[in-house]
């Protein structure tokens, strides 16, 4: 499954341990406690291009999100933003190095990129939900 491969890949980001220690990345579930992480699939048309032999270029859009401490402490909020900046840099560097997730048989990643900056999407008194949008473009070989 693509999302499971992405999860394994994201767990390798050194910033996760730097900011949180033990790393747990959920799928389509973000705990109410801080600090937790999740990958969430985004509805989109996956097909970019189809070839005569049935092979295709596709994309997989998703968000990486977290619940972080949030409030009037400016330094904490800067740390939260800093985490997403480091995460985005890690994705960018991996793309340049062609260090991609292994999506499995007949699927070859062509590109991974962030499609937004990290931002607070929902905040309450003590925590905030932050997220960053990403996209993976891949070649799907006809079986």
C-alpha positions in Angstrom: 0.0 0.0 0.0 1.3 3.4 -0.9 0.3 5.1 2.3 2.2 2.5 4.4 5.3 3.0 2.3 5.1 6.8 2.8 4.6 6.3 6.5 7.8 4.2 6.7 9.6 6.8 4.7 8.4 9.8 6.8 9.4 8.1 10.0 13.0 8.3 8.8 13.0 12.1 9.0 15.6 13.1 11.6 13.5 16.1 12.7 10.8 13.8 14.1 13.1 12.5 16.8 14.7 15.8 17.4 11.4 17.4 18.3 9.6 14.5 19.8 11.9 11.6 20.7 10.0 8.4 20.1 8.2 8.6 16.7 4.7 7.3 16.0 3.1 8.3 12.8 -0.5 7.4 12.4 -2.6 7.1 9.3 -5.8 9.1 9.0 -5.9 9.6 12.8 -4.5 12.5 14.8 -4.6 12.1 18.5 -5.8 14.9 20.7 -2.6 14.8 22.7 0.5 16.7 21.7 2.9 15.8 20.1 1.4 13.3 17.6 1.7 12.9 13.9 -0.5 11.5 11.1 -0.6 11.1 7.4 -3.9 11.8 5.7 -4.8 11.1 2.1 -6.2 14.0 0.1 -8.9 13.4 -2.5 -7.5 14.1 -5.9 -7.4 12.7 -9.4 -4.3 10.4 -9.3 -3.9 10.1 -13.1 -1.5 12.4 -14.8 -0.8 10.6 -18.1 -1.6 7.2 -19.7 0.6 5.4 -22.2 -0.6 3.1 -25.0 0.7 0.0 -23.1 -1.5 0.8 -20.1 1.4 2.2 -18.0 0.8 5.6 -16.4 2.2 8.5 -14.6 0.2 9.1 -11.3 0.3 11.2 -8.2 -0.6 10.6 -4.6 -1.5 13.8 -2.7 -1.4 13.8 1.1 -0.9 15.9 4.2 1.5 15.3 7.0 0.0 16.8 10.2 0.7 17.0 13.9 -0.8 18.2 17.1 1.7 20.5 18.9 1.7 22.5 22.1 0.3 26.0 21.2 -0.4 29.2 23.0 1.0 32.6 23.8 4.6 31.2 24.2 6.2 32.7 21.1 9.3 30.4 21.4 7.1 27.3 21.3 5.2 28.5 18.3 8.5 29.3 16.6 9.7 25.7 17.3 6.5 24.4 15.7 7.1 26.4 12.6 10.8 25.5 12.6 9.9 21.8 12.7 7.9 22.1 9.5 10.6 24.2 7.8 13.2 21.4 8.6 10.8 18.8 7.4 10.3 20.6 4.1 14.0 20.9 3.7 14.4 17.2 4.3 11.9 16.4 1.6 13.6 18.8 -0.8 17.0 17.3 -0.2 15.7 13.8 -0.6 14.1 14.7 -3.9 17.4 16.1 -5.1 19.2 12.9 -4.0 16.4 10.8 -5.5 16.0 9.2 -2.1 12.3 8.1 -2.4 9.9 5.8 -0.6 9.7 2.3 -2.0 6.1 2.1 -3.2 6.4 -1.5 -4.1 6.4 -3.6 -7.3 5.6 -1.9 -10.6 5.7 1.6 -9.0 8.6 3.9 -9.4 8.7 7.3 -7.6 9.7 10.1 -9.9 9.4 13.0 -7.5 8.3 13.9 -4.0 7.7 17.5 -3.0 5.9 19.7 -0.6 3.0 21.7 -2.1 2.5 24.0 0.8 4.4 25.4 3.7 3.6 24.1 7.2 0.9 26.0 8.8 -1.5 26.0 11.8 -4.9 24.9 10.6 -6.8 24.5 13.9 -5.9 25.8 17.3 -7.4 25.6 20.7 -6.2 26.8 24.1 -3.3 24.4 24.6 -2.6 22.7 21.2 -2.7 23.4 17.5 -3.0 21.2 14.5 -0.3 21.9 12.0 0.0 20.4 8.6 2.0 20.5 5.3 0.8 19.3 1.9 2.8 16.9 -0.2 2.6 15.1 -3.5 4.4 12.1 -4.9 4.6 11.6 -8.6 5.2 8.0 -9.7 5.3 5.7 -12.8 3.0 2.8 -12.6 4.1 0.0 -14.9 1.4 -2.1 -16.4 1.4 -5.6 -14.9 
